[in-house]
Amino acid sequence: MNINMNTKKTPSSGIIKKQRLLGAAFAAPAALLVLFATIIPVAWNIVLSFSNWSIIGENSFAGLTHYMEVFANKAALKTVWQSITISLVASVTAMILGTCLAIMIYRVSRLEGAFFRFLFYGPGMLPMTVVGLLFTFVLATDEGLVNNFLKLVGLANLTSPWLAEKGTVLIVIGLVQGWRSSGTIMMLIYTAILGIPESLRESAHLDGASFITQVRRIILPLIRSTIQMAFSFMVMWAFKTYDIVWSMTGGGPGDLSKTTPILIVEQAFKFNKFGYASALSLVYAALIIFVIIIIRKGLGGETYEY
């Protein structure tokens, strides 16, 4: 009795080693970039947070002194709260505006959609400092476009020094940052919507569902994971409130709009308190990670197979 056994040929160990070496060679530049641009700076930042170092002085061990100082400093905690306020306003603004724009563009033709995508994504290509400087003129108290428009339409009682009042400065900065980032959110949401099979929407339309119902019952649930991802990215971007705040108010008036990134740079490069600045930056980074985890848990996000 003859038994034929088919054996699969496997690549020799030499070929496998060559493939691994080739893969390592391609990954090496990116790994070096991550090492020198991220891992080493973060490790050095952790070391600095436990030491006293001011460039010209000697480096001595400080233990948890800087961390205790961070939590005991009311001014530092105030900047954290102001950073959270700006981030919250910016993230909500960008998500609502970006999602609405994506849904509206999805409804128009391809030619019109291409034009509106370019138009609404335009602000996202501008540097944050340029946007900030632009809106300092738009929101100026006496010669600003907003106040002059309100006066023109007979609503002079609504004029305000938008960037100089405690109740408005943080919200206005958040709105500007959210508007600037809404184009990126729009593109992410629009791409996710295009991935939904057209047959699902057509079936709903044949069943008599309006477009609003389709958005609520089909589109938004199916892109929930993308919304979660976009919201997480937006929160990370919004917490980096240095350039937009510095270009619009410089952290003022007084310290009404001073955020944690501004305080970190100030403590490090103005007062040479690198240990304290490092501790504050690590506490701030831990806060951002915690907020993102809460967002991801809260939004959930499910994956659907069509």
N, C-alpha and C positions, 0 to 999 in steps of 0.2 A: 504494500500500500504506500503510494507516494503522497506525501503531504507537502504542498507548496506554501511556503511562508513568505509573505511580502514584508520586507523590512524597509522602513523609511530611512532615507539617507539624511544624516545630520551633518551640519557644517563642521569642519574640523575645528579643533580648539584654536589653531592659529588664526583662522578667519575671524572667529569670535573675538579674539584678543585684538586683532586689527580694527574691528568695528568699534570695540570699546575705546581703544586709543584714539580713533578718529572722532568719536563722540566727545571724548574728554578734551580733545584739541579744539573743537568748535565751541565747547562750553567754557573753556578756560578764560577767554577775554571777558565774557559776561560775569563769570565768577570773580575775577579780579576787580572788576568795576564795583560789584556789590560789596566785596571785601573792603576796598579802600574808601568807598563812598558811603557805606552804611554800617557795616559790622564794626570796623575799627573806630569810627567816630562815636557810635553808641557805647562801645566798651570804654572808650576814653571819657565819655561823658559820665558814665557810672562811677569810674574811678575818681573823677574830679568832684563829684557830689559828696564824697566822703573825705575830702581834703580841703585845706586852705591854700589857695594858690592865686597869686596876683601878677603873674608874668615875671615881675622883677624880684619878688620875694621868694623865700624858700617854701617848698611844698611840705606841709605837715598834715598829719592825720587828724580829722575833725570828728569822726564817728557820725552820729545821727544829728549833730548840731544843726546843720543846714536844713534838714527835713523838719526838725522841731521849729526852727525859725520860720519856715514857710507856713506852717499851720498856725503859728502864733501871730503872724503878720496880717492884720486886717486889710491893709492896702493890697497885699498880694491876693488874698481871697476875694477882694472886690474886683480885681482885674479878671479873675477866673469867672466870676458871675457875669461880668460884662461880656466876656468872650462867649459864654454859653448863650447869652441873650442874642448877640449878633448871629451866632451860628444857627440858633433855632429859627430866627426870622429869615435868614438867608436860605436855609435848607427848605423850609416850608414854601417860601416864595418860589424858589427854583423848581421844586417838584410840582406844585400846582400849575405854574405858568408853563413849564416844559411839557407836562402831560397834556394840558389843554391844547397847546400848539401842535403837538404830535397827532392828536386825534383830529384836529381841524385840517391839518395838511393831508392826513390819510383820506379825507373826504373829497379833496379836490383832484383835478386831473394831474397827470404826471408832469406836464410842462409847468403848470402853475405851482405844483408841489415843489419842483426843483427850484423855482424862483424864491418861494417863501422859505424853503429850507436854508438857502444861501442868505436871505435877508435876516432871518431870526438867529442864525448861527453866527452872524457877523460879529456881534458884541463879544462872543466867546473868544474870538481871535485877537482882541485888543488886550494889551498888557493891563493888569489890574491897576497899576499906578496911573496909566492914561485915563482909564475910566474914572478913577477917583478924582483926578484933577479936573476932568470934564464936569463932573457933578458938583464940584465946589463952586463953579460959575453958575450952573443951573440952579443951585439951591442957595445962592448968595442972598443975604438979607435985603439989601437995597436994590441991587441991579440984577438979581437972579431971575431966570426965566419963569420959575414957578410962581414966585410972589407977584411978578408983573402980570402974569396971565390971570391970577386970581383978582388982581385989582381991575384988570380990563373987563372981566365978566361980572363985576360988581360984588365980588366976594372978598373985599379987602380985610374984613374981620377975620378971615381964615389965614392971612399971611402970618408967617412965623420965622424966627431965626432958626431954621431947621437943624443946623449943625452947631448950635450954641445953647440949646436948651436941654436940660436933663431928661425930660420926658420924650424927646424926639430923636436925639442924636444917634442912639444905639439902633433904634428901629429904622431910621433912614439909611444908615450904613448897611444894615442887614438887607433892606429892600434893594439897594443898589447892587450889592454883591449877589443877591439872588437873581436879579434881572440879568446880570452879566453872565451867570452860569446856566441860565435857563436854556440856552441854545444847545449846550452839551447834553443836558437831560433830555431835551426834545429829540435829539438824534438817537440816543439810547432807547427811548420809549418807542420812537417811530420804527426803528429797526426790529424791535420785538413784535410790534403790531404786524409788520410785513410777514413775519414768520407764522402767523395764524392762518390756517387754511381758509381760503375764500369760501369753500363749501359750507363751513359752519355759519358764516354770516348770511350766506344766501338762503340756507335752510331756515334761519331765524326770520329773515325777511319774508319768505313765503308763508311762514306761520303767523305773520302779521305783527312782528315785533318792530317797534320804531328803532331809529338809530341810537337814541338815548338808552333804550332798553338793551340793545346789543352791546353798548359800551359797558353798562352796569353788569350784565349777566354773562357776557362772553369775553370781551376784550380785556377789561381790567382783571378779572380772575385769572385769565390765561397768561398775563404778563406780570403776575404778582412777583415772581422771583426776580424779574428784571427791575421792577420798581424797588424791591428790597436792595438789590445791588447798587442801583443809581442813588438811592437815598443814603446808603453807607458811604459811597464815594463823595457825595455832596457834603455830608457831615465832616468828613476828613478835610475837604477843601475849605469849608467854611470856618473850621477851627483855626486855620492858618491866617488869622486876622491881623497881619502885619502891614502888608503893602497898601491895601485898600484904606485901612484906618489911618496910616501915617500920611498918605497922600491927601486925604480928605480933612482930617482934623489934627494930625500929629499927636493924637491921644487926648487932646483938649476938648473943650476949654477946661483948664485945670487937669483933672484926671477923670473926667466924666466919661470919656470914651477910650481910656487906656486899657489895652487888652494884655493878656499874659505874654504873648510873643514880644510885644513892645517892652514890657517890664523885663523880660529875660535879656533882651539885647541891651537895654539900659544898664542893668546891674552888671552885666559882663564887660561891656566895652566902654562904659562911662565911669563906673565905680570900681572896675577890676575885681568884682566879687564873682569869680568864675565858679567857685564851689557852690555858692548859693544859687547862682543862675542855673547850674547843672541840676541841682536838686529840684528846683522849681520846674525845669523843663521835663524832668522824669515824672514828677507828680502830674503835670499837665498831660503828658503822653499817656499815663495810666488812666486818667479821666477820659480821654478820647477813646481809648480801647474799651473802657467800661460802657460808655455811651453807645458805641457801635454794636457791642454785644447785646445790649438791651434792645436796640433797634431791630437787629436781626432776629432776636427771639420774639419781639412783639409783632413784627410783620409776618413772621413765618416764611411762607414761600413754598410753593409746591411745583413739582415738575410734571408736565403732562406730555404724553406721547400721542401724536396725531395719527 
